[in-house]
Amino acid sequence: MFGLLLAIIFLVIDIVISIWNSYNAGKIYAYRKGLGGVVYTLGGFLPISYVFVIIVTVIFAYLGYLSFSDVVFLLSFSFLFFGLAIVMWGIIATTFSFIATVKGKDWKAGLITVYNAFATIFDAYEYITGFLSAWKSVRRAIDSSDFSIIDVIAVIAIAVGIGFVISYVAFKEGLKSEQKVRYIF
């Protein structure tokens, strides 16, 4: 029970952080479109889509709409695909935190940089060590007789759609907040 509660807490935190990253990406996009787009994609859209793939998979499996092979495939494939994006985002976030620390000379920014560095190293380690087993699980799930590509595509489409709508609304709100500030000057 404690593990389930902890997993739910982490999923909620991931959703909140992804929304916050999307909002800030909108603010960045107002000034630097390329950088804002990268931050939105890697920091907002992909992580929130990853969370919703997990949530939609668990809900549909609980309701009996997905076979065991579908669930294994969805969780393993999402780990492979989104895990790489999360590691890339961690490298970018750590770099930006380091730049902010050096330029701002703020010890709190230094703590965030250290946290980001260790979190990125941990994420990279987890991704590297889990890659082969996740890849084998994906291959076994595809070879299974109860695997349904239609169900898998439907779950991914629903989850990515939900992730896109939520992250894009947050992105637009961030962009709108910067445009309001611009008009005041």
Stockholm file with secondary structure:
# STOCKHOLM 1.0

chainA/1-185         MFGLLLAIIFLVIDIVISIWNSYNAGKIYAYRKGLGGVVYTLGGFLPISYVFVIIVTVIFAYLGYLSFSDVVFLLSFSFLFFGLAIVMWGIIATTFSFIATVKGKDWKAGLITVYNAFATIFDAYEYITGFLSAWKSVRRAIDSSDFSIIDVIAVIAIAVGIGFVISYVAFKEGLKSEQKVRYIF
#=GR chainA/1-185 SS CHHHHHHHHHHHHHHHHHHHHHHHHHHHHTTCHHHHHHHIIIIIIHHHHHHHHHHHHHHHHHTTCSCHHHHHHHHHHHHHHHHHHHHHHHHHHHHHHHHHHHHHCCHHHHHHHHHHHHHHHHHHHHHHHHHHHHHHHHHHHHHSTTCCHHHHHHHHHHHHHHHHHHHHHHHHHHHHHHHHHHHHC
#=GC SS_cons         CHHHHHHHHHHHHHHHHHHHHHHHHHHHHTTCHHHHHHHIIIIIIHHHHHHHHHHHHHHHHHTTCSCHHHHHHHHHHHHHHHHHHHHHHHHHHHHHHHHHHHHHCCHHHHHHHHHHHHHHHHHHHHHHHHHHHHHHHHHHHHHSTTCCHHHHHHHHHHHHHHHHHHHHHHHHHHHHHHHHHHHHC
//
